[in-house]
Structure formats: C-alpha cells, structure tokens
C-alpha cells in the first residue's frame, strides 16, 4: 500500500502538532500568562483537549490564567478556523 505525498505530509504535521502541542491547564501557565497566540492555539486544539479532558483532570479546554480579551479573541478565532467558521451556512444550493 503506497501513501501519497500529501498523506505523508499530513501525517507528519499531525504528529508534529501532537508532540509539540501545549494544552491549557499546563504548569507552564502558572509562571506566564497565556496571550493571543496561546488562545489561538488552544482554540484550534479545543476538540482534542475536550476529548483528553474527559479522561484526565490535568487538562482543561480553556486556560484560566490568561490576559483577558486578547486570549478570548484568539480562542474564538482558533475555534472558528478549526470548525470552519460557519461559512458553509451561507452558501446556496
């Protein structure tokens, strides 16, 4: 069974994101405050952190130690990018 180059690159990036991801509720955010970029990342991985949070008490979906509005904006933007942003709802058939 031969994998195409797109599938190989896709698997590589998925593996890269899984290995290097920084989920909310991490010890790192006890020292520093999560800002816009962490909010964007946490919004993007929110589906995966939700599934993990069902089995682990150490992982949460949303970082409590954040800087407020910019983290929230990044989180919502990340969620909308990952889930498609609702653009399909406006298309006519």
N, C-alpha and C positions, 0 to 999 in steps of 0.2 A: 504494500500500500504506500503510494507516494504522496507526500504532502506538498501542496503548492507553496510558493514563496510567501504569499500573503498569510497563509495559515501559520507558517513557521514564525514570521514576524509578529503576528498576533499573539501566538503562544509566548514568544519572548517578552513582549510588552506586558502581558498579563502576569507572567512570572516576575518580571521586574517590579510591577506595582505591588504585588503581594509581598514580595521580600522587603521592599523599601517603604511600605506604607506606614503612616503614623496615625493610628486610630485615636479618636477622642478618649479622654479618660486616662491618658498615658501619664507616667510620672514626669515626663519632660515638661508638661504644662503646669506643674507645681512651682517651677522656677521661673518660667517665662510665660507671658500672656499670649494666647492664640489670637492672631490678627486676620486680615483679609485672606491671605493666601492659604492659611490653615483652614479657614472657614470654607473656602472654595474646595479644597481637597476633602474636607470632612463631608461636605455636601455631595461631592462626586462619589465617595465610597459609602454613602449612607445606607444603601441596600445591604452591602456586605457587613457593615458594622451592626446593622439591625439583626441580621441572622446570627452573627457571633454573639451579640448581647443576649440572645435567648439562652445561650449555654454558658456564658461567663459573666460574672458580676463585675469584673475588672474593666470591661469595655462598654462604653456608652455611645449613643448616636451623636450627641451634641456635647461639645466641650463647655463646661461650666465656667472655667477660668479663661474668659475671652475679653476682648476690648470693646465689646458692645456692638454698635451699629455696623461697623465695617466687617466684623466677623459674621454677623447675621446676614448682611448683603452677600458676602462670599458664599455662605452656606446655601442660601436660596438660589444663587446663581449656579452653584455646583449641582444642586438637586435638579434644577431645570435643564442644565446641559445634559446630565446623565439620563434623565427620563424623557427627554425630547422637547421640553418647553411648551407643549400644547399646540405646536404649530399645525399638527395634523387635524386638529379640531376645526380649523377654519377653511379647510380645503373642500371644494365642491366635488361631488361625484358625478 
